[in-house]
Every structure is written in structure tokens, then in C-alpha cells.
Amino acid sequence: MSVALDPLLAPLPADRPQVERVARIPAGFVAAGATAGIKASGNPDLALVAAEGDAIPAAGVLTPNRFAAAPVRLSRANLAATGGTALACGFAKAVVAASGSANAATGPAGEADQAVIGEAVAAALGVPANQVLHLSTGVIGLRLPVEKVTTAIARVAAGGLAATDEALHAAAVSLRTTDSTTKAATVTVEAPAASGDGSVSITVTGIAKGVGMIHPRMATMLSVVLTDATASPSTLRDLLRGAASGTWNQLSVDADTSTNDSVFLLASGRAGAASADDNLAARGALATALEAVARDLARQQAADGEGATSLVTCQVSGAADDADARAIARAVVSSSLVKAAMHGRDANWGRIAGAAGNALVPEAFLLEAAGLSPAEAASRAGQPAAVDPARMRIAIAGLLAYDGATGGPTGIDKAAAREAMAGDEILVRIDVGLGAGTGEAFGCPLTEGYVQENSEYTS
């Protein structure tokens, strides 16, 4: 018989604003999706998002992959040029995204191609080229058809951009490669008004793509997040890094970090809210909304992982601290053995325990993004997460499978567990029994569909 679930292993409590899975364009932005002819299928493959008026504050989190693609390197350089710092924040007028070619490992010719695309956007919008941010996704090693892309950019900029939800949705559609769904999330919250009198509504909307080559190491996807809140580039960067540390960096589909991972956050300031730079309530409102959007997009990506049959969420409590909790959760959702068990609806708690016992705290730059001081991050980086088998408890889909304090295995009913694991989301719940640290991570089963998709990806 299955053992009843301990109340301490219930889902982690959540206090976050409601998320709508729609693309709702904030004030101060225009967008478009189009077909440029990059994809042989003829599906939409070019997205353009722009600020109305002058360039606005922007920030990014970008892949640390040493094979980083041309769009990643150019975006990093442009943010440095407009922000006067190497910290991936500055000012931007537009984000251009091409789908169907990663423009990675294409050498100097690929770098030149990306620059031409940026110049085309800049010319069409009447701004310097360093105010353009770049995204590209698709097969590594393929050059972009620059003439087709620049022709489409001119066409879109001349009459295709619109300040409508439908236009932002079209941009989200154009981001897709192997995604089976279009990914968007919107949160609206109240923030103090800049006038000091009452409050105003601020909107944070994100669109994203990515269901393969995803593993937690800074961005793990392509996404554009827009808000009509008010904040400087440095504040946007701090908030984006913090949001990524608990959401996008906790997402793993296949344990491969991409060459193109990029997330951009742009703020138009059109809502009339107090600045998040120096108003704590405004900062808190923006941070809360941003984290909710990022988390929902990460969950949408995990649920739509290549070949996925469900979303797998691992929530950890009782860890020595949050860094350990996140490391344990990441290790579980990243484990190929756990992922295979989830596909088979097999409540194999031993694989979960083994993954937790192998968990390592990530690199220092990720720990700093999560709020640790540089010194503490340096000392913790790469260290094993604290685990005591005699204190750990593991529940799968609401059924207690392992309780270290009472001898270990609980004799979980495999048939009952298989039935409980048949839904759209499988929750793996771990209590470490060592402290107050909490964290979560998102993944998906490893299936034959994933192998099939990636055995034929370049065909």
C-alpha cells in the first residue's frame, strides 16, 4: 500500500501574481512577425519588436557557451556600447529575431551577415546600428540568407509593425523552430505612480521559444520580455538576472546549453510608474511580475520539450540554503535516468535519490546572479549540495516513496503511482531535512520522440 503524503511534502506555497498565457503588448512597443524565406517550410521566421520613440533601457542574460553565435556576440557588444559597461545592459530601439538558422560557427562571414541585418533594421528605423539587439535560432553552421532577411525587414518596418496584441503574438509565432506551441505570458500588477498620487498598472509580457538544447546556465532559451514600467538599464539587469536564477536557470530539457541562448528585457516607462531604481515598492512590483512571467515561460518550455509527454517539476524544501535546494532540484530534472523513469511512469525513487546525492552547486556567476556575494559565490561554486540520506524524504506525484528517518523505502504501490503520474504534470517533492532552503526546477521526460526529433534535425 502507498504511504500517505506527509503535509511537509505538499507543493511549495506560492504567492505570485496571476499569469495569462497571452501576448499582451505593453504601452510603448510595436511588433511584427513575418516570413522572410529562412525556413524551407515557408513558415513565419522573422520577428521584429521595437520601441516607439527613442531607444529605451534594456538588459540581457546571454549564453556563456564559448561557441556563442554571432547574434549573441553582437548583442553583447551593442549593449556595452550603449550602456558604457560590459555588464549586458544599455539602451535599445529594437530586437530582431531570425528563425531557421542559428548563425553559429559561421566564422567571419556569419559575423558580417549579422552586422548587415542590424544595419538594415537601423536604417529602416532611423537609428544607430548599436541600438539593435539580435536573436537567431536554428541549425548550427548555416549562414542566414541575408538578402531575403533584409528585404523582409524593410517590408515589415515600412508598414508591418503594430502596437497590438496580435502583432506581438505573430512575433512569438515567428520565433518557433521545433516548438509545438507558441509561448507567451503576461502579468499586470499595481505599482506606485510617478506622481506620488496612488498607483498605476504596469504590464510585463514575455514571448519565448525553445524546446531542445536547453540546460540551466544563464538563459537557456530565446525570449523577449517587455514592460511599460520605469527602470534604468542597470536595474533591469539586476532584476533579470535575479528572475533567471530561479526560473530559466532551473530549466533543463536535455542537458545541452545552446550557442544562442539570450533573454532581453526592455522597459518603455510608458505606464507612468515610479522608477524601480529608487522606489522599493515599484521595484518589488516589477520584480514580482518579471519572475512570474519568467517562471511561466520556463514551465511552458519544459512541458513542450522535444518529445515530452508531460511537465516534470521538482520542488525541494529543507535544504541547507536556497543554493543547495536549487542545485538538488536541477540535478533531478537533468538526470537522464530520472527523465526516462518519468516517461515510463515508473516511481523509481532510487534514481531521484541518486541524482540528489550527485547535486553540485553551480558556477560562481550563477550564484552571484541569485544574490550571493562574490566571495561566498566563489567559495560555494562547484561544491556538493548537502544531503543526509537519514533525513531526506521523497514523494512522487503525491505519494511518499522514501523516508530516511523511518528506514528508507516506504513500499510505494507502483500501480497507484503509475496512475498518479499519468497527468500533464508530475511533481517530484523532496524534503532534505537540513535547513530552510527551498527551490524548484522544471524538466520533462526523455522519450523516443526526443531521439527521433534530434536524429533527423538537420535532414
C-alpha positions in Angstrom: 0.0 0.0 0.0 1.2 3.5 -0.7 2.1 5.7 2.3 0.1 8.9 2.7 1.9 12.1 1.9 3.4 14.0 4.8 2.0 17.6 4.9 5.6 18.9 4.7 5.9 17.3 1.3 2.9 19.2 -0.1 3.7 21.5 -3.1 5.7 24.6 -2.1 3.5 27.5 -1.2 3.3 30.2 -3.8 2.5 33.9 -3.6 2.8 35.2 -7.1 0.5 37.3 -9.4 -1.8 35.6 -11.9 -0.2 34.8 -15.3 -2.2 34.9 -18.5 -0.7 32.9 -21.3 -1.3 35.5 -23.9 0.9 38.1 -25.6 -0.4 41.5 -24.4 1.8 44.3 -25.8 2.7 46.9 -23.2 2.4 50.6 -23.9 5.3 52.0 -25.9 6.1 49.0 -28.2 5.3 47.8 -31.7 5.9 44.3 -33.1 5.5 42.1 -36.2 6.0 38.6 -37.4 6.8 37.8 -41.0 8.1 35.2 -43.4 11.5 36.0 -44.9 12.2 32.7 -46.5 14.8 31.4 -44.0 12.8 28.2 -43.3 12.3 25.8 -46.2 8.8 25.1 -44.9 7.7 28.7 -45.6 6.5 29.2 -42.0 7.0 32.6 -40.3 10.7 33.1 -39.5 11.3 36.8 -38.8 10.2 38.8 -35.8 10.8 42.4 -35.1 9.9 44.2 -31.8 10.6 47.9 -31.5 10.2 50.8 -29.1 8.1 53.7 -30.1 10.2 56.9 -30.0 13.8 56.8 -28.8 15.9 53.9 -27.6 14.9 52.7 -24.1 16.6 50.9 -21.2 17.4 47.3 -22.0 19.3 44.3 -20.4 20.1 40.8 -21.3 21.3 37.5 -20.0 23.3 35.7 -22.6 24.8 32.2 -23.1 28.3 31.6 -21.6 28.9 28.9 -24.3 32.3 29.5 -25.8 30.9 28.8 -29.2 28.4 31.7 -28.8 26.7 32.6 -32.0 27.2 35.9 -34.0 23.9 37.4 -32.7 24.9 36.8 -29.1 28.3 38.4 -29.5 26.8 41.4 -31.5 24.1 42.0 -28.9 26.6 41.9 -26.1 28.8 44.4 -27.9 25.8 46.7 -28.6 24.6 46.7 -25.0 28.2 47.5 -23.9 28.4 50.4 -26.5 25.1 52.0 -25.5 25.4 51.3 -21.7 29.1 52.1 -21.3 29.7 48.8 -19.4 30.4 45.2 -20.1 27.5 44.2 -17.8 25.0 43.4 -20.6 22.8 46.5 -20.1 22.3 49.6 -22.1 19.7 51.1 -24.5 17.9 49.5 -27.4 15.5 50.6 -30.1 14.6 47.1 -31.5 15.1 43.4 -31.2 15.3 41.4 -34.5 14.9 37.6 -34.4 15.6 35.1 -37.2 14.4 31.5 -37.0 15.7 28.7 -39.1 19.5 29.4 -38.8 21.4 29.8 -35.6 24.2 31.7 -37.4 26.6 30.0 -35.0 30.0 28.6 -36.0 29.8 30.5 -39.3 33.1 32.4 -38.9 33.8 36.0 -40.0 31.2 35.7 -42.8 28.5 35.0 -40.3 29.6 37.9 -38.2 29.3 40.1 -41.2 25.9 38.7 -42.1 24.6 39.6 -38.6 26.0 43.1 -38.8 24.3 43.7 -42.2 21.0 42.6 -40.6 21.5 45.0 -37.8 22.3 47.8 -40.2 19.1 47.0 -42.2 17.0 47.3 -39.1 18.8 50.5 -38.0 18.3 52.1 -41.5 14.6 51.2 -41.6 14.0 52.7 -38.1 16.4 55.6 -38.5 18.7 54.8 -35.5 22.3 53.7 -35.0 23.0 50.0 -35.5 24.2 49.6 -31.9 20.6 50.2 -30.8 19.6 46.8 -32.3 19.6 43.6 -30.4 19.8 40.2 -32.2 18.3 36.8 -31.8 18.7 33.8 -34.1 17.8 30.2 -33.8 18.0 27.0 -35.8 20.7 24.7 -37.2 24.3 25.5 -36.2 26.7 26.1 -39.0 24.2 27.6 -41.5 24.5 31.1 -42.7 21.5 33.3 -42.9 20.1 34.3 -46.3 20.9 37.9 -45.7 19.3 39.4 -48.8 16.0 37.7 -48.0 16.1 38.8 -44.4 17.0 42.4 -45.2 14.2 42.6 -47.8 11.7 41.3 -45.2 13.0 43.8 -42.6 12.4 46.7 -45.0 8.9 45.5 -45.8 8.0 45.0 -42.1 9.4 48.3 -40.9 7.6 50.2 -43.7 4.1 49.0 -42.8 4.0 45.8 -40.8 4.8 47.0 -37.2 1.7 47.5 -35.0 1.1 48.2 -31.3 -1.4 45.3 -30.9 -1.5 42.0 -29.1 -2.0 40.3 -32.4 1.3 41.7 -33.7 3.2 40.5 -30.6 1.6 37.1 -30.9 2.8 37.0 -34.6 6.3 37.8 -33.4 6.1 34.9 -30.9 5.0 32.5 -33.7 7.9 33.6 -35.8 10.4 32.6 -33.1 9.4 29.0 -33.2 11.5 26.2 -34.6 10.7 22.7 -33.2 8.2 24.2 -30.7 4.7 22.7 -31.0 3.1 25.6 -29.1 3.6 29.4 -29.2 4.8 30.6 -25.8 3.7 33.9 -24.2 3.0 35.1 -20.7 1.6 38.3 -19.3 1.3 39.8 -15.8 -0.3 43.0 -14.8 0.3 44.4 -11.3 -0.1 47.7 -9.4 2.9 50.0 -8.8 3.2 53.4 -7.2 2.6 56.2 -9.6 5.4 58.5 -10.6 3.3 61.5 -9.5 3.3 60.1 -5.9 -0.5 60.0 -6.0 -1.9 56.5 -5.9 -0.9 53.6 -8.2 -0.9 52.7 -11.8 -1.0 49.3 -13.6 2.3 48.0 -15.1 2.4 45.2 -17.6 5.2 42.6 -18.1 4.8 40.4 -21.2 7.2 37.7 -22.4 7.4 35.7 -25.6 9.8 32.8 -25.9 10.9 29.8 -27.9 13.0 26.7 -27.2 12.2 23.1 -26.5 15.6 21.5 -27.2 19.2 22.2 -26.5 18.2 23.6 -23.1 20.0 23.3 -19.8 20.4 25.8 -16.9 23.4 28.0 -17.4 22.1 31.6 -17.6 19.3 32.0 -20.2 18.7 28.6 -21.7 16.4 29.8 -24.5 15.4 32.8 -26.6 13.0 35.3 -25.1 11.9 38.9 -25.4 10.3 40.4 -22.3 8.7 43.9 -22.5 7.3 46.1 -19.8 5.9 49.6 -19.6 7.4 50.1 -16.1 10.2 52.6 -15.4 13.8 51.4 -14.7 17.4 52.1 -15.7 19.5 49.6 -17.6 21.4 48.5 -14.5 18.2 47.9 -12.6 16.7 45.9 -15.4 19.9 43.8 -15.5 19.8 43.1 -11.7 16.1 42.2 -11.9 16.5 40.0 -14.9 19.5 38.1 -13.5 17.6 37.5 -10.3 14.5 36.3 -12.1 16.6 34.0 -14.3 18.3 32.4 -11.4 15.1 30.8 -10.1 13.3 30.2 -13.3 15.2 29.9 -16.7 18.3 28.7 -14.9 16.2 25.9 -13.4 15.0 24.6 -16.7 16.5 21.6 -18.4 15.2 19.6 -21.4 18.3 17.7 -22.5 21.4 18.9 -20.5 22.8 20.9 -23.5 23.4 24.6 -23.2 22.9 26.3 -26.5 25.2 28.6 -28.5 22.4 31.1 -28.9 20.7 31.4 -25.5 19.5 35.0 -25.0 16.9 36.8 -23.0 16.3 40.5 -23.4 14.2 42.8 -21.1 13.2 46.3 -22.4 11.3 48.9 -20.4 9.4 51.7 -22.1 8.4 53.6 -18.9 5.0 54.5 -20.5 2.9 53.3 -17.6 3.8 56.3 -15.5 5.0 54.3 -12.6 7.6 55.4 -10.1 11.1 54.4 -11.0 12.2 50.9 -9.9 15.7 52.4 -9.4 14.8 54.2 -6.1 11.3 53.3 -5.2 11.3 50.0 -3.3 7.6 49.3 -3.9 7.9 49.9 -7.7 11.0 47.7 -7.7 9.2 45.0 -5.8 6.2 45.1 -8.2 8.3 44.8 -11.3 10.5 42.1 -9.8 7.4 40.0 -8.8 5.8 40.4 -12.2 9.0 39.6 -14.1 9.7 36.5 -12.0 6.1 35.2 -12.6 6.4 35.7 -16.3 9.8 34.0 -16.5 8.7 31.1 -14.4 5.6 30.5 -16.6 7.6 30.7 -19.8 10.1 28.2 -18.4 7.3 25.8 -17.4 5.8 26.2 -20.9 9.1 25.3 -22.4 9.7 22.3 -20.2 6.2 21.0 -20.9 6.8 21.4 -24.7 10.3 19.8 -24.6 11.1 17.8 -27.7 9.2 14.5 -27.4 7.8 15.5 -24.0 4.7 13.8 -22.7 4.4 15.9 -19.5 6.0 18.6 -17.4 8.2 17.3 -14.6 8.6 19.7 -11.7 11.0 19.0 -8.8 10.4 21.1 -5.7 12.9 21.0 -2.8 12.5 22.2 0.8 14.5 21.7 4.0 17.9 22.2 2.2 20.8 23.9 3.9 20.0 27.0 1.9 18.4 28.1 -1.4 21.5 27.5 -3.5 21.6 23.8 -2.3 17.9 23.4 -2.9 18.1 24.7 -6.4 21.1 22.5 -7.1 19.3 19.4 -6.0 16.2 20.3 -8.0 18.3 20.9 -11.1 20.1 17.6 -10.7 16.9 15.7 -10.5 15.2 17.2 -13.6 18.5 17.0 -15.5 19.1 13.3 -14.8 18.6 11.1 -17.9 17.7 8.2 -15.7 15.0 10.2 -13.8 13.7 11.5 -17.1 13.5 8.0 -18.6 11.6 6.8 -15.4 9.2 9.7 -15.8 8.5 8.7 -19.4 7.7 5.2 -18.2 5.6 6.4 -15.3 7.9 4.5 -13.1 8.1 5.8 -9.5 11.8 4.9 -9.2 12.7 6.9 -6.2 16.2 5.5 -6.2 17.1 7.4 -9.3 15.8 10.6 -7.7 17.9 9.9 -4.6 20.9 9.2 -6.7 20.5 12.4 -8.7 20.1 14.4 -5.4 23.2 12.8 -4.0 25.2 13.9 -7.1 24.0 17.6 -7.0 26.6 20.2 -7.3 26.2 23.9 -6.6 26.6 25.8 -10.0 29.3 28.3 -11.1 30.0 31.4 -9.2 28.5 33.8 -11.8 25.1 32.0 -11.4 25.3 32.1 -7.6 26.1 35.9 -7.8 23.0 36.3 -10.1 21.0 34.6 -7.4 22.1 37.1 -4.8 25.2 35.6 -3.2 28.2 37.9 -2.6 31.2 37.4 -4.9 33.3 35.9 -2.0 30.5 33.5 -1.0 29.8 32.5 -4.6 33.5 31.8 -5.2 33.7 29.6 -2.1 30.4 27.7 -2.9 30.8 27.2 -6.6 31.1 23.5 -7.7 30.7 22.2 -4.1 28.3 19.2 -3.4 24.9 20.2 -2.1 24.4 19.0 1.5 22.4 15.8 1.6 21.8 13.3 4.5 20.0 10.1 3.5 18.8 9.6 7.0 16.8 12.8 6.9 15.7 13.0 3.3 12.1 12.3 2.2 10.9 11.9 -1.4 7.4 12.0 -2.8 6.4 11.3 -6.4 3.1 12.5 -7.7 1.7 12.9 -4.2 2.9 9.5 -2.9 5.6 9.2 -0.2 8.3 6.8 -1.7 11.3 7.3 0.7 11.6 8.4 4.3 15.1 8.3 5.6 14.0 8.8 9.2 11.9 5.6 9.2 14.3 3.4 7.4 14.1 4.5 3.8 11.8 2.9 1.2 8.1 3.1 2.1 6.8 0.3 -0.1 5.1 2.6 -2.6 2.3 1.0 -4.6 3.6 1.0 -8.2 0.2 0.7 -9.8 -1.2 3.6 -7.8 1.9 5.6 -8.6 1.7 4.9 -12.3 -1.9 6.2 -12.3 -0.9 9.3 -10.3 1.9 10.0 -12.8 -0.4 9.9 -15.8 -1.3 13.6 -15.7 0.1 16.6 -17.6 2.5 17.4 -14.7 4.5 15.1 -12.5 5.6 16.7 -9.2 8.7 15.3 -7.5 8.8 16.6 -4.0 11.9 16.4 -1.8 12.5 17.5 1.8 16.2 17.4 2.7 15.7 17.8 6.4 18.7 20.1 7.0 17.5 23.7 6.9 15.1 26.2 5.5 16.3 26.4 1.8 13.8 26.0 -1.0 14.0 25.7 -4.7 12.4 24.2 -7.8 13.3 23.1 -11.3 11.5 22.2 -14.5 12.1 19.4 -17.0 10.3 16.7 -19.0 10.6 13.0 -19.7 13.1 11.6 -22.1 11.2 9.8 -24.8 11.6 8.1 -28.1 10.2 11.3 -29.7 13.2 13.3 -28.5 15.6 10.8 -30.0 13.7 10.8 -33.3 13.5 14.6 -33.4 17.2 15.1 -32.9 18.3 12.2 -35.1 16.8 13.9 -38.1 17.1 17.6 -37.1 19.4 18.7 -39.9 17.8 16.4 -42.5 
